[in-house]
Amino acid sequence: MKKYLILIIGLSIITGISVFFYIKGHDSLIPGYPFIITGLVTGMLIILGGCELFANGVECLGDRFNLSHATAGSLLAAVGTALPETMIPVIALITGKAEHKEGIAMGAILGAPFMLSTLAMLLLGITVLVLKFINKRPLPQMNVNIKALTFELRFFIIAMSTILIVSLLKIKSLNYILGIALLLSYIAFIFYSLKHESIEGEEYTEHFHFGFFLGCPRRLGWIIGQVLIGLFFIIIGSHLFVEYISIFSLLSGIPALILSLLIAPVATELPEKFNSITWTIKGKDTIAMANITGAMVFQSTIPVSIGLFFTSWDINITEVLNMTFALSMGLLIMVFASIKKKIPALLLITGGIFYLIYLIKAI
């Protein structure tokens, strides 16, 4: 109990610092970059701390109810660590400045699946190569639940392809229909994912990321309380992060859409990346990969439906390139996994090429 209180108090202090700098910045006619950078960093810390508190709680539920690694990764871990990206567009649309809120929202919505399918995969590939180099792995490849992986990637590819087509048609009524379809499809995805079976060697011998500090509460009520407190900090941190991005956009002259496409997803997806790298190091490849692919499915359905319902959803060449690259990487991994029944590190590193091309184009 003391450990939980220490973490909550720490997050509360960081939140207070972030709010203080935000108020001080509003008192100043022209806030400086040190103020903005401090605000962005503290906002990120609040988001990540809340996300890890939340994720540890939902993952303890996976252990409690004896779920497979594929199910725990694609549903519990993925949803928990995807919440920051989801909260940013929601908070931006509710409280953001009129001239920037849609840019921030769409940037966060479309940036998330792109970053997961490119940058996150790149980092996983590098991790596997390093483990092979230091003789911690016999082969430079990931050994995952192929059936679960190909299902999730197939779902992602269908969803993103449909989103891209409807976006290019620019018919508002279709946006609403697709938004409803995406929500229903994710419900179907949940039911199917719960049927994922464990493969040989899957054990919960260690608790998830942050387990070394928190462990899992003995009582179900404490686990649920931990989840709710984590969600609270995610919402607060997301709100502050959106405000600081708006201020930075005004001061620098860089469009809010570009900033949110590059900065927000990188920052808020740190939980997915760090958790997956940690599980890869421990040899838990299925949950490591499912954490990312499950988040890709979540991000291509729930946040996109929010954007389709509550924004003009007017995309340009930057967003088209974003979705095309995410689709290409997902298709590449799915086809290779279906044929070869394995995931080599070099295949994952290909995501870095897509990310680099997009970065050059966006800037």
Order of alpha helices (4+ residues) and beta strands (2+ residues): alpha-alpha-alpha-alpha-alpha-beta-alpha-alpha-alpha-alpha-alpha-alpha-alpha-alpha-beta-alpha
